[in-house]
Amino acid sequence: MRPADLAREHGLSTQAVRNYERDGFLPPAERTPSGYRVYTEVHAAALRAFLALIPAHGHSAAGQIMIALHEDEPDTALTIIDRSHLQLLRDRETLDTVRKAVGHLTGDTPEHSAIPRTIGELAHLLRVTPATLRKWEEAGILTPERDRRTGYRVYRADDVRDAELAHLLRRGGYPLGRIATVVEQIRTAGGTDTLSNALDEWQRRLTARGLAMLGGAAALERYLDRY
């Protein structure tokens, strides 16, 4: 098989196939006397496996998995896969935590949230740094009042709610700009429909990634059978 034969199946360029071999994502190809690469079905299976691993584990991790296998380090490859599965589990647990938090956004104010707090007290409550809270304020996520006498920030119940929500969504991988939009719409509309939509989208991403892991594992097994 030629590079073009492998590339055509996936809509890639022949240079991309050569680059994947150069980077160790495919096993080394033999050469003809004139220097042309000769690929086999083993290389085709390797390319299918690598491309299937990308949506499951990310481009970098997919490459590291393939390199480890080609360097005869299967335990290293499996460790990378294990870490990815663990991260997916943590993401699912975080999503569950955020969903539970939605109830408190529309329900009674928790006792700890009703107490006005300084930036240091709120940072301690969330186990983040004051610098993180200031960064969230710059992004428009938090809008604390200022004490007229001292000029210090004062975080009231709504601010604590927004900070807790931001903390949970950051753990879920949401960028600050997206969190600011969610918080602002909840703040102005007084509802959590926007958050619910964001959580549904997050759930769909996690489901898609989990299914991609199944597909990636199947493609990798087929490749290893040939390799």
FIKOLZA-1660 file (N, C-alpha, C; in steps of 0.1 Angstrom, whole numbers, plus 5000, padded with zeros to 4 digits):
% residues 227
   i   px   py   pz ch aa at
   1 5008 4988 5000  A  M  N
   1 5000 5000 5000  A  M CA
   1 5009 5012 5000  A  M  C
   2 5004 5023 4994  A  R  N
   2 5011 5036 4993  A  R CA
   2 5005 5045 5004  A  R  C
   3 5012 5056 5007  A  P  N
   3 5007 5066 5016  A  P CA
   3 4993 5071 5012  A  P  C
   4 4991 5072 4999  A  A  N
   4 4978 5077 4994  A  A CA
   4 4967 5067 4997  A  A  C
   5 4970 5054 4997  A  D  N
   5 4960 5044 5000  A  D CA
   5 4955 5045 5014  A  D  C
   6 4964 5048 5023  A  L  N
   6 4960 5050 5037  A  L CA
   6 4953 5063 5039  A  L  C
   7 4958 5073 5033  A  A  N
   7 4952 5087 5035  A  A CA
   7 4938 5087 5029  A  A  C
   8 4935 5081 5018  A  R  N
   8 4922 5082 5011  A  R CA
   8 4911 5078 5020  A  R  C
   9 4913 5067 5028  A  E  N
   9 4902 5062 5036  A  E CA
   9 4897 5072 5047  A  E  C
  10 4906 5081 5051  A  H  N
  10 4902 5090 5062  A  H CA
  10 4902 5104 5057  A  H  C
  11 4903 5107 5044  A  G  N
  11 4903 5121 5039  A  G CA
  11 4915 5129 5044  A  G  C
  12 4927 5122 5046  A  L  N
  12 4939 5128 5050  A  L CA
  12 4948 5131 5038  A  L  C
  13 4958 5139 5040  A  S  N
  13 4968 5141 5030  A  S CA
  13 4979 5130 5032  A  S  C
  14 4986 5128 5021  A  T  N
  14 4997 5118 5022  A  T CA
  14 5008 5123 5031  A  T  C
  15 5009 5136 5032  A  Q  N
  15 5020 5141 5041  A  Q CA
  15 5016 5138 5056  A  Q  C
  16 5003 5139 5059  A  A  N
  16 4998 5136 5072  A  A CA
  16 5002 5122 5076  A  A  C
  17 5000 5112 5067  A  V  N
  17 5003 5098 5070  A  V CA
  17 5018 5097 5072  A  V  C
  18 5026 5104 5064  A  R  N
  18 5041 5103 5066  A  R CA
  18 5045 5109 5079  A  R  C
  19 5038 5120 5083  A  N  N
  19 5041 5126 5096  A  N CA
  19 5037 5117 5107  A  N  C
  20 5026 5110 5106  A  Y  N
  20 5022 5101 5117  A  Y CA
  20 5033 5090 5119  A  Y  C
  21 5038 5085 5107  A  E  N
  21 5049 5075 5108  A  E CA
  21 5061 5081 5115  A  E  C
  22 5065 5093 5110  A  R  N
  22 5077 5100 5116  A  R CA
  22 5076 5101 5131  A  R  C
  23 5063 5105 5136  A  D  N
  23 5061 5108 5150  A  D CA
  23 5060 5095 5158  A  D  C
  24 5059 5083 5152  A  G  N
  24 5058 5071 5159  A  G CA
  24 5044 5066 5161  A  G  C
  25 5034 5073 5155  A  F  N
  25 5021 5068 5157  A  F CA
  25 5018 5056 5148  A  F  C
  26 5025 5054 5138  A  L  N
  26 5025 5042 5130  A  L CA
  26 5038 5035 5131  A  L  C
  27 5038 5022 5129  A  P  N
  27 5051 5015 5129  A  P CA
  27 5059 5019 5117  A  P  C
  28 5073 5018 5117  A  P  N
  28 5081 5022 5106  A  P CA
  28 5077 5013 5093  A  P  C
  29 5077 5020 5082  A  A  N
  29 5074 5014 5069  A  A CA
  29 5087 5009 5063  A  A  C
  30 5086 4998 5055  A  E  N
  30 5097 4994 5048  A  E CA
  30 5098 5003 5035  A  E  C
  31 5110 5002 5029  A  R  N
  31 5112 5010 5017  A  R CA
  31 5116 5002 5005  A  R  C
  32 5111 5006 4993  A  T  N
  32 5115 5000 4981  A  T CA
  32 5130 5004 4978  A  T  C
  33 5136 4997 4969  A  P  N
  33 5150 5000 4965  A  P CA
  33 5151 5015 4960  A  P  C
  34 5140 5020 4955  A  S  N
  34 5140 5034 4951  A  S CA
  34 5137 5044 4962  A  S  C
  35 5134 5039 4974  A  G  N
  35 5132 5048 4985  A  G CA
  35 5117 5050 4989  A  G  C
  36 5108 5045 4981  A  Y  N
  36 5093 5047 4984  A  Y CA
  36 5089 5039 4996  A  Y  C
  37 5080 5044 5004  A  R  N
  37 5075 5037 5015  A  R CA
  37 5065 5026 5011  A  R  C
  38 5065 5015 5018  A  V  N
  38 5056 5004 5015  A  V CA
  38 5048 5002 5028  A  V  C
  39 5035 5005 5028  A  Y  N
  39 5026 5002 5039  A  Y CA
  39 5019 4989 5037  A  Y  C
  40 5014 4983 5048  A  T  N
  40 5007 4971 5048  A  T CA
  40 4994 4973 5056  A  T  C
  41 4986 4962 5057  A  E  N
  41 4973 4963 5064  A  E CA
  41 4976 4966 5079  A  E  C
  42 4988 4962 5084  A  V  N
  42 4992 4966 5098  A  V CA
  42 4992 4981 5099  A  V  C
  43 4998 4988 5090  A  H  N
  43 4998 5002 5091  A  H CA
  43 4984 5008 5090  A  H  C
  44 4976 5003 5081  A  A  N
  44 4962 5008 5080  A  A CA
  44 4955 5006 5093  A  A  C
  45 4957 4995 5099  A  A  N
  45 4950 4992 5112  A  A CA
  45 4956 5002 5123  A  A  C
  46 4969 5005 5122  A  A  N
  46 4974 5014 5132  A  A CA
  46 4968 5028 5130  A  A  C
  47 4967 5032 5118  A  L  N
  47 4961 5045 5115  A  L CA
  47 4947 5046 5120  A  L  C
  48 4939 5035 5117  A  R  N
  48 4925 5035 5122  A  R CA
  48 4925 5036 5137  A  R  C
  49 4934 5029 5144  A  A  N
  49 4934 5029 5159  A  A CA
  49 4937 5043 5164  A  A  C
  50 4948 5049 5158  A  F  N
  50 4952 5062 5163  A  F CA
  50 4941 5072 5161  A  F  C
  51 4934 5072 5150  A  L  N
  51 4924 5082 5147  A  L CA
  51 4912 5079 5156  A  L  C
  52 4909 5067 5159  A  A  N
  52 4898 5063 5168  A  A CA
  52 4901 5067 5183  A  A  C
  53 4914 5067 5186  A  L  N
  53 4918 5071 5200  A  L CA
  53 4917 5086 5203  A  L  C
  54 4918 5094 5192  A  I  N
  54 4918 5109 5194  A  I CA
  54 4905 5114 5201  A  I  C
  55 4893 5111 5196  A  P  N
  55 4881 5116 5202  A  P CA
  55 4879 5110 5216  A  P  C
  56 4885 5099 5219  A  A  N
  56 4884 5092 5232  A  A CA
  56 4893 5098 5242  A  A  C
  57 4906 5100 5238  A  H  N
  57 4916 5104 5248  A  H CA
  57 4923 5117 5245  A  H  C
  58 4920 5123 5233  A  G  N
  58 4927 5135 5229  A  G CA
  58 4939 5132 5220  A  G  C
  59 4943 5141 5212  A  H  N
  59 4954 5139 5202  A  H CA
  59 4967 5135 5209  A  H  C
  60 4971 5143 5219  A  S  N
  60 4983 5140 5226  A  S CA
  60 4984 5126 5232  A  S  C
  61 4974 5123 5240  A  A  N
  61 4973 5110 5247  A  A CA
  61 4973 5099 5236  A  A  C
  62 4965 5101 5226  A  A  N
  62 4964 5090 5215  A  A CA
  62 4978 5088 5209  A  A  C
  63 4985 5098 5207  A  G  N
  63 4999 5096 5201  A  G CA
  63 5008 5089 5211  A  G  C
  64 5007 5093 5224  A  Q  N
  64 5015 5087 5234  A  Q CA
  64 5012 5072 5236  A  Q  C
  65 4999 5068 5234  A  I  N
  65 4996 5054 5235  A  I CA
  65 5002 5046 5224  A  I  C
  66 5001 5052 5211  A  M  N
  66 5007 5045 5200  A  M CA
  66 5022 5044 5201  A  M  C
  67 5028 5054 5205  A  I  N
  67 5043 5054 5207  A  I CA
  67 5047 5044 5217  A  I  C
  68 5040 5043 5228  A  A  N
  68 5044 5034 5239  A  A CA
  68 5043 5019 5233  A  A  C
  69 5032 5017 5226  A  L  N
  69 5031 5003 5220  A  L CA
  69 5042 5000 5211  A  L  C
  70 5046 5009 5202  A  H  N
  70 5056 5007 5192  A  H CA
  70 5070 5006 5199  A  H  C
  71 5071 5011 5211  A  E  N
  71 5084 5010 5218  A  E CA
  71 5083 4998 5228  A  E  C
  72 5073 4989 5226  A  D  N
  72 5072 4977 5234  A  D CA
  72 5070 4980 5249  A  D  C
  73 5062 4990 5252  A  E  N
  73 5059 4994 5265  A  E CA
  73 5043 4994 5267  A  E  C
  74 5037 4982 5267  A  P  N
  74 5023 4982 5268  A  P CA
  74 5017 4987 5281  A  P  C
  75 5024 4985 5292  A  D  N
  75 5019 4990 5305  A  D CA
  75 5019 5005 5305  A  D  C
  76 5028 5012 5298  A  T  N
  76 5027 5026 5297  A  T CA
  76 5015 5031 5289  A  T  C
  77 5012 5024 5278  A  A  N
  77 5000 5027 5271  A  A CA
  77 4988 5025 5279  A  A  C
  78 4987 5014 5286  A  L  N
  78 4975 5011 5294  A  L CA
  78 4974 5021 5306  A  L  C
  79 4985 5026 5311  A  T  N
  79 4984 5036 5322  A  T CA
  79 4978 5049 5316  A  T  C
  80 4982 5053 5304  A  I  N
  80 4976 5065 5298  A  I CA
  80 4961 5063 5296  A  I  C
  81 4957 5051 5292  A  I  N
  81 4943 5049 5290  A  I CA
  81 4935 5049 5303  A  I  C
  82 4941 5043 5313  A  D  N
  82 4935 5043 5327  A  D CA
  82 4933 5057 5332  A  D  C
  83 4943 5065 5330  A  R  N
  83 4942 5079 5335  A  R CA
  83 4930 5086 5328  A  R  C
  84 4929 5083 5315  A  S  N
  84 4918 5090 5308  A  S CA
  84 4904 5085 5313  A  S  C
  85 4903 5072 5315  A  H  N
  85 4890 5067 5321  A  H CA
  85 4888 5073 5335  A  H  C
  86 4898 5074 5343  A  L  N
  86 4896 5080 5356  A  L CA
  86 4892 5095 5355  A  L  C
  87 4897 5102 5345  A  Q  N
  87 4893 5116 5344  A  Q CA
  87 4878 5117 5339  A  Q  C
  88 4874 5107 5331  A  L  N
  88 4860 5107 5327  A  L CA
  88 4851 5104 5339  A  L  C
  89 4855 5095 5347  A  L  N
  89 4847 5092 5359  A  L CA
  89 4846 5105 5368  A  L  C
  90 4858 5112 5370  A  R  N
  90 4858 5124 5378  A  R CA
  90 4848 5134 5372  A  R  C
  91 4848 5136 5359  A  D  N
  91 4840 5145 5352  A  D CA
  91 4825 5142 5354  A  D  C
  92 4822 5129 5354  A  R  N
  92 4808 5125 5357  A  R CA
  92 4804 5128 5371  A  R  C
  93 4813 5126 5380  A  E  N
  93 4810 5129 5394  A  E CA
  93 4808 5144 5396  A  E  C
  94 4817 5152 5389  A  T  N
  94 4815 5166 5390  A  T CA
  94 4802 5171 5384  A  T  C
  95 4798 5165 5373  A  L  N
  95 4785 5168 5367  A  L CA
  95 4774 5165 5377  A  L  C
  96 4774 5154 5384  A  D  N
  96 4764 5150 5394  A  D CA
  96 4764 5161 5405  A  D  C
  97 4776 5165 5409  A  T  N
  97 4776 5175 5420  A  T CA
  97 4770 5188 5415  A  T  C
  98 4773 5192 5403  A  V  N
  98 4767 5205 5398  A  V CA
  98 4752 5204 5397  A  V  C
  99 4747 5192 5392  A  R  N
  99 4732 5190 5391  A  R CA
  99 4726 5192 5405  A  R  C
 100 4732 5186 5415  A  K  N
 100 4727 5188 5429  A  K CA
 100 4727 5202 5433  A  K  C
 101 4737 5210 5428  A  A  N
 101 4738 5224 5432  A  A CA
 101 4727 5232 5426  A  A  C
 102 4721 5227 5415  A  V  N
 102 4710 5235 5409  A  V CA
 102 4698 5237 5418  A  V  C
 103 4696 5226 5426  A  G  N
 103 4684 5227 5435  A  G CA
 103 4686 5238 5445  A  G  C
 104 4699 5240 5450  A  H  N
 104 4701 5250 5460  A  H CA
 104 4701 5264 5454  A  H  C
 105 4703 5265 5441  A  L  N
 105 4702 5278 5434  A  L CA
 105 4688 5284 5434  A  L  C
 106 4678 5275 5434  A  T  N
 106 4664 5280 5433  A  T CA
 106 4657 5277 5447  A  T  C
 107 4664 5271 5456  A  G  N
 107 4657 5268 5469  A  G CA
 107 4661 5277 5480  A  G  C
 108 4660 5273 5492  A  D  N
 108 4663 5282 5503  A  D CA
 108 4678 5284 5504  A  D  C
 109 4682 5296 5508  A  T  N
 109 4696 5299 5509  A  T CA
 109 4702 5292 5521  A  T  C
 110 4713 5284 5518  A  P  N
 110 4720 5277 5529  A  P CA
 110 4725 5287 5539  A  P  C
 111 4726 5282 5552  A  E  N
 111 4730 5291 5563  A  E CA
 111 4744 5297 5560  A  E  C
 112 4753 5289 5554  A  H  N
 112 4767 5294 5553  A  H CA
 112 4767 5305 5542  A  H  C
 113 4757 5305 5532  A  S  N
 113 4757 5314 5522  A  S CA
 113 4751 5328 5526  A  S  C
 114 4743 5328 5536  A  A  N
 114 4736 5340 5541  A  A CA
 114 4745 5350 5548  A  A  C
 115 4756 5345 5552  A  I  N
 115 4765 5354 5560  A  I CA
 115 4774 5362 5550  A  I  C
 116 4774 5375 5551  A  P  N
 116 4784 5383 5542  A  P CA
 116 4798 5379 5545  A  P  C
 117 4806 5378 5535  A  R  N
 117 4820 5373 5536  A  R CA
 117 4830 5382 5530  A  R  C
 118 4842 5382 5535  A  T  N
 118 4853 5389 5529  A  T CA
 118 4859 5380 5518  A  T  C
 119 4868 5385 5510  A  I  N
 119 4874 5377 5499  A  I CA
 119 4882 5365 5505  A  I  C
 120 4888 5368 5516  A  G  N
 120 4896 5357 5522  A  G CA
 120 4887 5346 5528  A  G  C
 121 4876 5350 5534  A  E  N
 121 4866 5340 5539  A  E CA
 121 4860 5331 5528  A  E  C
 122 4856 5338 5517  A  L  N
 122 4850 5331 5506  A  L CA
 122 4861 5321 5500  A  L  C
 123 4873 5326 5498  A  A  N
 123 4883 5318 5492  A  A CA
 123 4886 5306 5501  A  A  C
 124 4885 5307 5514  A  H  N
 124 4887 5296 5523  A  H CA
 124 4876 5286 5522  A  H  C
 125 4864 5291 5521  A  L  N
 125 4852 5283 5520  A  L CA
 125 4852 5274 5507  A  L  C
 126 4857 5280 5496  A  L  N
 126 4857 5272 5484  A  L CA
 126 4871 5265 5482  A  L  C
 127 4880 5268 5490  A  R  N
 127 4894 5262 5489  A  R CA
 127 4900 5267 5476  A  R  C
 128 4899 5279 5473  A  V  N
 128 4906 5286 5462  A  V CA
 128 4914 5297 5467  A  V  C
 129 4922 5304 5459  A  T  N
 129 4929 5315 5463  A  T CA
 129 4921 5328 5461  A  T  C
 130 4924 5339 5469  A  P  N
 130 4918 5352 5466  A  P CA
 130 4920 5356 5452  A  P  C
 131 4932 5353 5446  A  A  N
 131 4935 5357 5433  A  A CA
 131 4925 5351 5423  A  A  C
 132 4921 5339 5426  A  T  N
 132 4911 5332 5417  A  T CA
 132 4898 5339 5417  A  T  C
 133 4894 5344 5429  A  L  N
 133 4881 5351 5430  A  L CA
 133 4882 5364 5423  A  L  C
 134 4894 5371 5424  A  R  N
 134 4895 5384 5416  A  R CA
 134 4895 5381 5401  A  R  C
 135 4901 5370 5397  A  K  N
 135 4900 5367 5383  A  K CA
 135 4886 5364 5378  A  K  C
 136 4878 5357 5386  A  W  N
 136 4864 5355 5383  A  W CA
 136 4857 5368 5382  A  W  C
 137 4860 5378 5391  A  E  N
 137 4854 5391 5391  A  E CA
 137 4857 5398 5378  A  E  C
 138 4870 5397 5374  A  E  N
 138 4874 5403 5361  A  E CA
 138 4866 5398 5349  A  E  C
 139 4863 5385 5350  A  A  N
 139 4856 5378 5339  A  A CA
 139 4841 5381 5340  A  A  C
 140 4836 5388 5350  A  G  N
 140 4822 5391 5351  A  G CA
 140 4814 5381 5358  A  G  C
 141 4820 5371 5364  A  I  N
 141 4813 5360 5371  A  I CA
 141 4808 5365 5384  A  I  C
 142 4816 5372 5392  A  L  N
 142 4813 5377 5405  A  L CA
 142 4812 5393 5404  A  L  C
 143 4802 5398 5412  A  T  N
 143 4800 5412 5412  A  T CA
 143 4798 5417 5427  A  T  C
 144 4808 5415 5435  A  P  N
 144 4806 5418 5449  A  P CA
 144 4805 5433 5452  A  P  C
 145 4798 5437 5462  A  E  N
 145 4797 5451 5466  A  E CA
 145 4810 5455 5473  A  E  C
 146 4811 5468 5475  A  R  N
 146 4823 5472 5483  A  R CA
 146 4818 5479 5496  A  R  C
 147 4825 5476 5506  A  D  N
 147 4822 5483 5519  A  D CA
 147 4825 5498 5517  A  D  C
 148 4816 5507 5520  A  R  N
 148 4818 5521 5518  A  R CA
 148 4829 5527 5527  A  R  C
 149 4831 5521 5538  A  R  N
 149 4840 5526 5547  A  R CA
 149 4854 5521 5544  A  R  C
 150 4856 5509 5541  A  T  N
 150 4869 5503 5539  A  T CA
 150 4873 5501 5525  A  T  C
 151 4863 5500 5516  A  G  N
 151 4865 5497 5502  A  G CA
 151 4867 5482 5499  A  G  C
 152 4866 5474 5509  A  Y  N
 152 4869 5459 5508  A  Y CA
 152 4856 5453 5501  A  Y  C
 153 4859 5442 5494  A  R  N
 153 4848 5435 5488  A  R CA
 153 4839 5428 5498  A  R  C
 154 4826 5427 5496  A  V  N
 154 4817 5421 5505  A  V CA
 154 4809 5411 5497  A  V  C
 155 4810 5398 5500  A  Y  N
 155 4803 5388 5492  A  Y CA
 155 4790 5383 5500  A  Y  C
 156 4779 5386 5494  A  R  N
 156 4766 5382 5500  A  R CA
 156 4761 5369 5494  A  R  C
 157 4749 5366 5498  A  A  N
 157 4743 5352 5494  A  A CA
 157 4744 5349 5480  A  A  C
 158 4740 5359 5471  A  D  N
 158 4740 5356 5457  A  D CA
 158 4754 5355 5452  A  D  C
 159 4764 5363 5457  A  D  N
 159 4778 5362 5453  A  D CA
 159 4783 5348 5457  A  D  C
 160 4780 5343 5469  A  V  N
 160 4785 5330 5473  A  V CA
 160 4779 5319 5464  A  V  C
 161 4766 5321 5460  A  R  N
 161 4760 5311 5451  A  R CA
 161 4767 5311 5438  A  R  C
 162 4770 5323 5432  A  D  N
 162 4777 5324 5419  A  D CA
 162 4791 5318 5420  A  D  C
 163 4798 5321 5431  A  A  N
 163 4811 5316 5433  A  A CA
 163 4811 5300 5434  A  A  C
 164 4802 5295 5441  A  E  N
 164 4801 5280 5442  A  E CA
 164 4798 5274 5429  A  E  C
 165 4789 5280 5421  A  L  N
 165 4786 5275 5408  A  L CA
 165 4798 5276 5399  A  L  C
 166 4805 5287 5399  A  A  N
 166 4817 5289 5391  A  A CA
 166 4827 5279 5394  A  A  C
 167 4829 5276 5407  A  H  N
 167 4839 5266 5411  A  H CA
 167 4836 5252 5406  A  H  C
 168 4823 5249 5406  A  L  N
 168 4819 5236 5401  A  L CA
 168 4820 5235 5386  A  L  C
 169 4816 5245 5379  A  L  N
 169 4817 5245 5364  A  L CA
 169 4832 5245 5360  A  L  C
 170 4840 5252 5367  A  R  N
 170 4855 5252 5363  A  R CA
 170 4860 5238 5365  A  R  C
 171 4856 5231 5375  A  R  N
 171 4861 5217 5376  A  R CA
 171 4855 5208 5365  A  R  C
 172 4844 5213 5359  A  G  N
 172 4839 5205 5348  A  G CA
 172 4845 5209 5334  A  G  C
 173 4855 5218 5335  A  G  N
 173 4862 5222 5323  A  G CA
 173 4856 5234 5315  A  G  C
 174 4846 5241 5321  A  Y  N
 174 4841 5252 5313  A  Y CA
 174 4850 5264 5314  A  Y  C
 175 4851 5271 5303  A  P  N
 175 4860 5284 5303  A  P CA
 175 4852 5295 5310  A  P  C
 176 4860 5304 5315  A  L  N
 176 4855 5315 5323  A  L CA
 176 4844 5323 5315  A  L  C
 177 4846 5325 5303  A  G  N
 177 4836 5333 5295  A  G CA
 177 4823 5326 5294  A  G  C
 178 4823 5313 5293  A  R  N
 178 4810 5305 5293  A  R CA
 178 4804 5306 5306  A  R  C
 179 4812 5304 5317  A  I  N
 179 4806 5305 5330  A  I CA
 179 4800 5318 5333  A  I  C
 180 4806 5329 5329  A  A  N
 180 4801 5342 5331  A  A CA
 180 4788 5344 5324  A  A  C
 181 4786 5338 5312  A  T  N
 181 4773 5339 5305  A  T CA
 181 4762 5331 5313  A  T  C
 182 4765 5319 5318  A  V  N
 182 4756 5312 5325  A  V CA
 182 4752 5319 5338  A  V  C
 183 4762 5324 5345  A  V  N
 183 4759 5331 5358  A  V CA
 183 4751 5343 5356  A  V  C
 184 4754 5351 5345  A  E  N
 184 4747 5363 5342  A  E CA
 184 4733 5361 5339  A  E  C
 185 4730 5351 5331  A  Q  N
 185 4716 5348 5327  A  Q CA
 185 4708 5343 5339  A  Q  C
 186 4714 5335 5347  A  I  N
 186 4707 5331 5360  A  I CA
 186 4705 5343 5369  A  I  C
 187 4714 5352 5369  A  R  N
 187 4713 5364 5378  A  R CA
 187 4702 5373 5373  A  R  C
 188 4701 5375 5360  A  T  N
 188 4692 5385 5355  A  T CA
 188 4678 5378 5353  A  T  C
 189 4677 5366 5349  A  A  N
 189 4664 5359 5347  A  A CA
 189 4658 5353 5359  A  A  C
 190 4667 5350 5369  A  G  N
 190 4662 5344 5381  A  G CA
 190 4658 5330 5380  A  G  C
 191 4664 5323 5369  A  G  N
 191 4661 5309 5367  A  G CA
 191 4673 5301 5363  A  G  C
 192 4672 5288 5362  A  T  N
 192 4683 5280 5359  A  T CA
 192 4682 5272 5346  A  T  C
 193 4673 5277 5337  A  D  N
 193 4672 5270 5324  A  D CA
 193 4685 5270 5317  A  D  C
 194 4692 5281 5317  A  T  N
 194 4705 5282 5310  A  T CA
 194 4715 5272 5316  A  T  C
 195 4715 5271 5329  A  L  N
 195 4724 5261 5335  A  L CA
 195 4720 5247 5331  A  L  C
 196 4707 5244 5331  A  S  N
 196 4702 5231 5328  A  S CA
 196 4707 5227 5314  A  S  C
 197 4705 5237 5305  A  N  N
 197 4710 5234 5291  A  N CA
 197 4725 5231 5290  A  N  C
 198 4732 5239 5298  A  A  N
 198 4747 5237 5298  A  A CA
 198 4750 5223 5304  A  A  C
 199 4743 5219 5314  A  L  N
 199 4746 5206 5320  A  L CA
 199 4742 5195 5310  A  L  C
 200 4731 5197 5303  A  D  N
 200 4727 5187 5293  A  D CA
 200 4738 5186 5282  A  D  C
 201 4743 5197 5278  A  E  N
 201 4754 5197 5268  A  E CA
 201 4766 5190 5273  A  E  C
 202 4769 5192 5286  A  W  N
 202 4781 5186 5292  A  W CA
 202 4778 5171 5293  A  W  C
 203 4766 5167 5296  A  Q  N
 203 4763 5153 5297  A  Q CA
 203 4765 5146 5283  A  Q  C
 204 4760 5153 5273  A  R  N
 204 4762 5147 5259  A  R CA
 204 4777 5146 5256  A  R  C
 205 4785 5155 5260  A  R  N
 205 4799 5154 5257  A  R CA
 205 4805 5142 5264  A  R  C
 206 4801 5140 5277  A  L  N
 206 4807 5129 5284  A  L CA
 206 4802 5116 5278  A  L  C
 207 4790 5115 5274  A  T  N
 207 4785 5103 5268  A  T CA
 207 4792 5100 5255  A  T  C
 208 4794 5111 5247  A  A  N
 208 4801 5109 5234  A  A CA
 208 4815 5104 5237  A  A  C
 209 4822 5110 5247  A  R  N
 209 4835 5105 5250  A  R CA
 209 4836 5091 5255  A  R  C
 210 4826 5087 5263  A  G  N
 210 4826 5073 5268  A  G CA
 210 4824 5064 5256  A  G  C
 211 4815 5067 5247  A  L  N
 211 4813 5058 5235  A  L CA
 211 4825 5058 5226  A  L  C
 212 4832 5070 5225  A  A  N
 212 4844 5070 5217  A  A CA
 212 4855 5061 5224  A  A  C
 213 4855 5060 5237  A  M  N
 213 4865 5052 5243  A  M CA
 213 4862 5037 5240  A  M  C
 214 4850 5033 5239  A  L  N
 214 4847 5020 5235  A  L CA
 214 4851 5017 5220  A  L  C
 215 4849 5027 5211  A  G  N
 215 4853 5025 5198  A  G CA
 215 4868 5025 5196  A  G  C
 216 4875 5034 5204  A  G  N
 216 4889 5034 5204  A  G CA
 216 4895 5021 5209  A  G  C
 217 4889 5015 5219  A  A  N
 217 4895 5003 5225  A  A CA
 217 4893 4991 5215  A  A  C
 218 4882 4991 5208  A  A  N
 218 4879 4981 5198  A  A CA
 218 4889 4982 5186  A  A  C
 219 4891 4994 5181  A  A  N
 219 4901 4997 5170  A  A CA
 219 4915 4993 5175  A  A  C
 220 4918 4996 5187  A  L  N
 220 4932 4993 5192  A  L CA
 220 4934 4978 5193  A  L  C
 221 4924 4971 5198  A  E  N
 221 4925 4957 5199  A  E CA
 221 4927 4950 5185  A  E  C
 222 4919 4955 5175  A  R  N
 222 4921 4950 5162  A  R CA
 222 4935 4952 5157  A  R  C
 223 4941 4964 5160  A  Y  N
 223 4954 4967 5155  A  Y CA
 223 4964 4958 5162  A  Y  C
 224 4963 4956 5176  A  L  N
 224 4972 4948 5183  A  L CA
 224 4972 4933 5178  A  L  C
 225 4960 4928 5174  A  D  N
 225 4959 4915 5169  A  D CA
 225 4968 4913 5157  A  D  C
 226 4968 4924 5148  A  R  N
 226 4977 4923 5136  A  R CA
 226 4991 4926 5139  A  R  C
 227 4993 4935 5149  A  Y  N
 227 5007 4940 5152  A  Y CA
 227 5015 4929 5159  A  Y  C
% end
